[in-house]
């Protein structure tokens, strides 16, 4: 059986054409059984879309896409336990291997540039392939018989040749494809980046013309596409968002980031604030896309705080801006808080003269759960700046000192007494004064962890209350004395 080579792989390369024989000897049981059941019931069924594309490139698909001439109700009846909850005829099968079966269909009238106004089910594979976005996703594999691992490729739009030569091209007129769904603009760019393919000139022209239409996309769809970009280990954020900028997408979807273009940076590595932000995201791991997003957004405040060559308070301004971007894109609240806090604190300046109490206050101010993110961002920021940490008083020294103090009490939850003890032992009523007293005790314990004993804390609390001492405390967000 002919095999399609991955572009760039050396050796003789047979070119597959529509109708070429192709075997998938290691096709997993779940999709093979599903194809077989549909075929045995008298329906046409093919492996199609991204799953076949990845197989042809020598990759293992994460999901399995099957298209069929069977109507959704017929598919659902064949597979007990399956679910069908959409108007597009997609039936999801139960099981660990994610298999989706969709009825052949055509679509028309995309008034909202997202969903077709009309969906028509039919029995034509070629018509179904004609509605797809790019040619490399418009190839199908038709098995020879129920349960077979041999079959034939169906490729009416030249997707196999585009896979072989490394080209991204729309099915039909680019203007028509992008007008149907503006998300295709972002997907087409991501496919080119993921596979390292060139974008066909006509498709590139269509992308530029359609870039403004991405403003119509829902926040959730932009968020999910952004997450896919940042989570792909094969895509460098600097390349991805550079492409977004070049096509006119960046100022539409992330205007706060685009505003960093032209903001000067006094860094050893040349470039402006946008270049620096993109390099910072590059230096963070793809397996943590939210941390990568923090790197991308960490200097947003520089666009509005530049004065006399300095960006005073840009981390505070930037934290609010990063939160605004993520809320607009409907990220989950814990993800928003994570990015906001790491941006807020990324300008920390450690000095070897810090006392242990100062280190403890730093941990409390940042939050023990945020330290790993903060240190990872500092390393990436250094890489993007071309800066080196000092041998003495650098990040490694701070990390060591933080680890030494990490188990020290940092909040009222860690005190040897609580509000119930204050009620029983000194007859203090619940309310704001009790909260201020507990905060004062936390401050005392931060200075000297040895004070965190029940008898000592009760004695201090009793003396402060019965002595008429007004309970004041330092704002928990302010740094303590660091020397």
C-alpha positions in Angstrom: 0.0 0.0 0.0 1.2 3.5 -0.8 2.3 5.7 2.1 2.1 9.5 2.2 5.5 10.9 3.4 5.8 13.7 5.9 7.0 16.8 4.1 10.7 17.2 4.4 11.4 13.5 5.0 14.1 12.3 2.6 13.6 9.4 0.2 11.5 8.4 -2.8 7.9 9.8 -2.4 5.0 8.3 -4.3 2.2 10.8 -4.8 -1.2 9.6 -3.7 -4.2 10.6 -5.8 -7.9 10.4 -5.4 -8.8 6.7 -5.2 -5.3 5.5 -4.1 -5.1 2.4 -1.9 -4.1 3.1 1.6 -3.8 0.7 4.6 -4.1 1.6 8.3 -2.9 -1.6 10.0 -2.8 -0.2 13.5 -6.3 1.4 13.3 -7.7 1.1 16.9 -10.6 -1.1 17.7 -13.1 1.7 18.5 -13.0 3.5 15.2 -12.5 0.2 13.2 -15.6 -1.3 14.9 -17.7 1.8 14.4 -16.8 1.9 10.7 -17.5 -1.8 10.4 -20.9 -1.5 12.1 -22.1 1.3 9.8 -20.8 -0.5 6.7 -22.4 -3.8 7.7 -25.7 -2.0 8.2 -25.6 -0.8 4.6 -24.3 2.7 5.1 -21.2 4.4 3.7 -18.8 5.3 6.4 -15.3 7.0 6.1 -12.5 8.1 8.4 -12.2 11.8 7.7 -10.9 15.2 8.9 -8.2 15.8 11.4 -7.9 12.2 12.5 -7.1 11.0 9.0 -4.8 14.0 8.3 -2.8 13.2 11.4 -2.5 9.5 10.4 -1.3 10.5 7.0 1.4 12.6 8.6 2.5 9.7 10.8 0.9 11.0 14.0 -1.4 9.3 16.5 -4.8 11.1 16.5 -6.3 12.1 19.8 -9.9 11.9 18.5 -11.5 9.9 15.7 -13.8 11.5 13.2 -16.1 9.4 11.1 -18.5 10.7 8.5 -21.4 8.6 7.2 -24.4 8.5 4.8 -26.5 7.2 7.8 -28.8 9.8 9.4 -28.2 10.7 13.0 -31.1 8.6 14.3 -29.8 5.6 12.4 -26.3 6.1 13.9 -27.7 6.5 17.4 -29.8 3.3 17.0 -26.7 1.3 16.0 -24.7 2.4 19.1 -26.5 2.0 22.4 -25.2 4.5 25.0 -24.2 7.1 22.4 -25.3 10.7 22.6 -26.7 13.1 20.0 -27.4 16.6 21.3 -26.8 18.9 18.4 -28.3 20.0 15.1 -25.2 19.0 13.1 -25.8 15.3 13.2 -22.8 14.4 15.3 -23.2 11.3 17.5 -20.6 10.7 20.2 -19.8 7.1 21.1 -19.1 6.0 24.7 -15.6 4.8 25.5 -12.0 5.9 26.2 -11.2 6.4 22.5 -13.1 9.5 21.6 -15.1 8.7 18.5 -17.6 11.1 16.8 -19.8 10.1 13.9 -21.3 12.8 11.7 -23.9 12.5 9.0 -22.9 13.8 5.5 -24.3 17.3 5.3 -24.2 20.6 3.5 -24.5 24.1 5.1 -25.7 27.5 3.9 -26.5 31.0 5.1 -24.0 31.9 7.8 -25.7 35.1 9.1 -23.8 35.1 12.3 -20.5 34.1 10.7 -20.4 31.1 13.0 -23.4 28.8 12.6 -25.1 27.8 9.3 -28.7 29.0 9.0 -29.5 25.7 7.3 -28.1 22.2 7.7 -29.1 19.6 5.1 -28.3 15.9 5.6 -27.6 13.9 2.5 -25.7 10.9 1.2 -22.9 12.5 -0.8 -19.4 12.2 0.6 -18.0 14.6 -2.1 -20.6 17.3 -1.1 -19.7 16.8 2.6 -15.9 17.2 1.9 -16.7 20.4 -0.1 -18.0 22.2 3.0 -14.8 21.7 4.9 -12.3 24.5 5.7 -8.9 23.5 4.3 -7.9 20.8 1.8 -5.8 18.8 4.2 -8.9 18.3 6.3 -11.0 17.4 3.3 -9.6 13.9 2.6 -11.5 10.7 3.5 -10.5 7.0 3.9 -13.1 4.5 2.7 -12.5 0.9 4.1 -12.7 -2.0 1.6 -15.1 -4.0 3.8 -16.6 -4.0 7.3 -13.8 -4.2 9.9 -11.1 -3.9 7.2 -7.8 -2.0 7.7 -7.4 -1.5 4.0 -9.2 1.0 1.9 -9.1 3.8 -0.5 -8.5 7.6 -0.2 -11.0 10.1 -1.4 -9.4 13.4 -2.2 -11.4 15.6 -4.5 -9.7 18.9 -3.5 -6.0 18.0 -3.7 -5.4 17.7 0.1 -2.9 14.9 -0.3 -0.7 16.9 -2.6 -0.9 19.8 -0.2 0.1 17.5 2.7 3.0 16.2 0.6 4.3 19.7 -0.4 3.5 21.4 2.9 0.8 23.9 1.9 -2.4 25.2 3.6 -5.1 26.1 1.1 -8.9 26.5 1.6 -11.4 24.3 -0.1 -12.7 26.5 -2.8 -12.8 30.3 -2.6 -11.1 31.6 0.5 -13.5 34.5 0.8 -16.5 32.1 0.9 -14.9 29.8 3.5 -13.9 32.6 5.9 -17.3 34.3 5.5 -19.0 31.1 6.6 -17.2 31.0 10.0 -14.7 33.7 11.2 -13.0 31.1 13.4 -11.6 29.5 10.3 -9.3 32.5 10.0 -7.6 31.5 13.3 -7.7 27.8 12.6 -6.1 28.2 9.2 -3.2 30.2 10.8 -2.8 27.6 13.6 -2.7 24.7 11.1 0.0 26.4 9.1 2.0 27.0 12.3 1.5 23.5 13.8 2.6 21.7 10.6 5.2 24.2 9.5 3.3 24.6 6.2 3.3 27.6 3.9 0.0 29.4 3.3 -1.2 29.5 -0.3 -1.1 33.1 -1.6 -4.8 33.2 -2.4 -5.6 31.9 1.1 -3.2 34.4 2.6 -4.9 37.2 0.8 -8.3 35.9 2.0 -7.0 35.8 5.6 -6.0 39.4 5.5 -9.3 40.5 4.1 -11.2 38.4 6.7 -9.2 39.5 9.7 -11.7 42.2 10.9 -14.4 39.6 10.9 -12.8 37.9 13.9 -14.3 40.6 16.0 -17.6 38.8 15.7 -16.3 35.7 17.3 -17.6 34.8 20.8 -15.3 35.2 23.7 -15.3 31.5 24.4 -14.2 30.5 20.9 -11.4 33.0 20.9 -10.3 31.8 24.4 -10.3 28.2 23.3 -8.2 29.0 20.2 -5.8 31.1 22.2 -5.4 28.2 24.6 -4.7 25.7 21.7 -2.1 28.0 20.4 -0.3 28.4 23.7 -0.6 24.7 24.5 1.0 23.5 21.3 4.7 22.6 21.9 5.4 22.9 18.2 4.2 26.5 18.0 6.3 29.4 19.3 4.1 32.2 20.6 6.4 34.8 19.1 5.8 33.3 15.6 2.0 32.8 16.2 1.3 36.3 17.4 3.7 37.8 15.0 1.6 36.1 12.3 -1.6 37.4 14.0 -0.1 40.9 13.9 1.0 40.7 10.3 -2.5 39.6 9.2 -4.2 42.3 11.2 -5.8 39.8 13.8 -3.8 41.0 16.9 -5.3 44.5 17.2 -8.8 43.0 16.7 -8.6 40.3 19.4 -5.9 41.5 21.7 -5.6 45.2 21.3 -3.9 45.6 24.7 -1.0 43.4 23.5 -0.9 45.1 20.1 -0.5 48.5 21.9 3.0 47.4 23.1 4.3 47.7 19.5 6.7 50.6 19.5 7.1 51.0 23.2 10.9 51.2 23.7 12.7 48.7 25.9 16.1 49.2 27.5 17.1 45.6 27.3 20.3 43.9 26.1 18.2 42.1 23.5 16.9 44.5 20.9 13.2 45.0 20.3 10.2 46.8 21.8 7.8 45.8 24.6 5.8 43.5 22.3 8.9 41.7 21.1 9.9 41.2 24.7 6.5 39.9 25.8 6.4 37.4 22.9 9.9 36.2 23.8 8.9 35.8 27.4 6.0 33.6 26.4 8.4 31.5 24.2 10.5 30.8 27.3 7.6 29.3 29.3 6.4 25.7 28.9 3.6 24.8 26.5 2.2 22.2 28.9 1.1 25.2 31.1 -0.7 27.5 28.7 -2.0 29.8 31.4 1.5 30.5 32.6 2.5 31.1 29.0 -0.5 33.6 28.9 0.9 35.3 32.0 4.2 35.8 30.2 2.4 37.1 27.1 0.5 39.7 29.2 3.0 40.5 32.0 4.0 43.9 30.6 0.7 45.2 29.3 1.0 48.1 31.7 4.0 49.5 29.9 1.8 50.9 27.1 0.4 53.6 29.5 3.1 54.1 32.2 6.2 55.1 30.2 7.6 58.3 31.7 11.3 59.5 31.4 12.4 56.1 30.3 10.7 54.3 33.3 7.5 52.3 33.7 6.6 53.2 37.3 3.9 50.9 38.6 3.4 49.1 35.3 3.0 45.8 37.2 0.0 47.1 39.1 -1.6 48.6 36.0 -0.7 45.5 34.0 -2.3 43.2 36.5 -5.6 45.0 36.1 -5.3 45.0 32.3 -4.4 41.3 32.2 -7.5 40.6 34.4 -9.6 42.6 32.0 -8.4 40.7 29.0 -9.0 37.3 30.6 -12.5 38.3 31.9 -13.4 39.5 28.5 -12.4 36.2 27.0 -14.3 34.3 29.8 -11.4 32.4 31.3 -12.2 30.7 34.6 -11.9 32.8 37.8 -9.0 30.7 39.2 -7.1 31.2 36.0 -7.8 34.9 36.0 -6.6 35.2 39.6 -3.4 33.2 38.9 -2.4 35.5 36.0 -3.4 38.7 37.8 -1.3 37.9 40.8 1.8 36.8 39.0 1.7 39.9 36.9 1.1 42.1 40.0 4.2 40.8 41.8 6.6 40.1 38.9 8.8 43.2 39.7 10.0 41.9 43.0 13.5 42.9 43.9 15.3 40.6 46.3 18.3 41.9 48.4 20.7 39.6 50.4 20.2 41.9 53.3 16.6 40.7 53.8 16.0 39.2 57.2 14.2 35.9 57.6 11.2 37.9 58.6 11.4 39.8 55.4 11.5 36.6 53.4 8.4 35.3 55.3 6.6 38.6 54.5 7.5 38.2 50.9 6.0 34.6 50.9 2.9 35.9 52.6 2.5 38.9 50.2 2.9 36.8 47.0 1.1 33.7 48.4 2.9 30.3 48.8 0.9 28.8 45.9 2.0 31.6 43.5 5.8 31.4 44.1 6.5 28.7 41.5 4.7 30.8 38.9 6.4 34.0 39.9 9.9 32.4 39.8 9.2 30.7 36.4 8.1 34.1 35.0 11.2 35.8 36.4 13.4 33.2 34.6 11.5 33.7 31.3 11.7 37.4 31.7 15.4 37.2 32.2 15.8 35.0 29.0 13.6 37.4 27.0 15.7 40.4 28.3 19.1 38.8 27.8 19.8 39.3 31.5 21.6 37.1 34.0 20.8 36.6 37.6 23.7 37.7 39.9 25.7 34.9 41.5 25.1 36.5 44.9 21.6 37.8 45.8 20.0 36.3 42.8 16.9 34.1 42.2 18.6 30.9 43.3 19.5 32.4 46.7 15.9 33.7 47.1 14.5 30.2 46.2 16.7 28.6 48.9 15.7 31.1 51.5 12.0 30.7 50.6 12.3 26.9 51.0 13.8 27.4 54.5 10.9 29.6 55.6 8.0 27.9 53.7 6.7 26.0 56.7 6.6 29.1 58.9 3.1 30.4 59.9 1.8 32.9 57.4 -1.8 33.5 58.2 -4.4 33.3 61.0 -5.1 29.7 59.9 -1.6 28.8 61.0 -1.8 30.4 64.5 -1.9 28.2 67.6 -5.2 29.9 68.5 -8.3 30.9 66.7 -11.4 33.1 67.2 -13.0 30.5 69.3 -10.1 30.6 71.8 -10.4 34.4 71.9 -14.1 34.1 72.7 -13.6 31.6 75.5 -10.4 32.9 77.1 -10.7 36.6 76.9 -14.5 37.0 76.3 -13.9 38.8 73.0 -17.0 39.0 70.7 -16.7 38.1 67.0 -16.4 41.0 64.7 -13.9 43.3 63.0 -11.9 44.0 66.2 -11.3 40.2 66.6 -10.1 40.1 63.0 -7.7 42.9 63.5 -6.4 41.2 66.7 -5.7 38.0 64.8 -4.0 40.0 62.0 -1.8 41.6 64.7 -0.9 38.2 66.1 0.0 37.0 62.6 2.4 40.0 62.2 4.0 39.2 65.5 4.5 35.5 64.5 5.9 36.6 61.1 8.6 38.5 63.0 9.2 35.6 65.4 7.7 32.2 64.6 8.7 31.1 68.1 5.8 33.1 69.5 3.3 30.8 67.8 2.4 29.0 71.0 -1.1 28.9 72.5 -0.1 30.3 75.9 2.1 33.0 74.5 -0.5 34.2 71.9 -3.3 34.3 74.5 -1.1 36.3 76.9 -0.3 38.8 74.1 -4.0 39.0 73.1 -5.1 39.5 76.7 -2.5 42.2 77.3 -3.4 44.1 74.1 -7.2 44.0 74.8 -7.2 44.6 78.6 -4.5 47.1 78.4 -6.7 49.2 76.1 -4.2 49.0 73.3 -5.8 49.8 70.0 -5.2 47.0 67.6 -3.5 48.2 64.4 -1.7 46.2 61.8 0.3 46.7 58.7 -1.8 46.2 55.5 -1.2 42.6 54.4 -0.4 43.7 50.9 2.5 45.9 52.0 6.0 44.6 52.3 7.5 44.5 55.7 11.0 45.8 56.7 13.4 44.0 54.4 16.6 44.5 56.2 
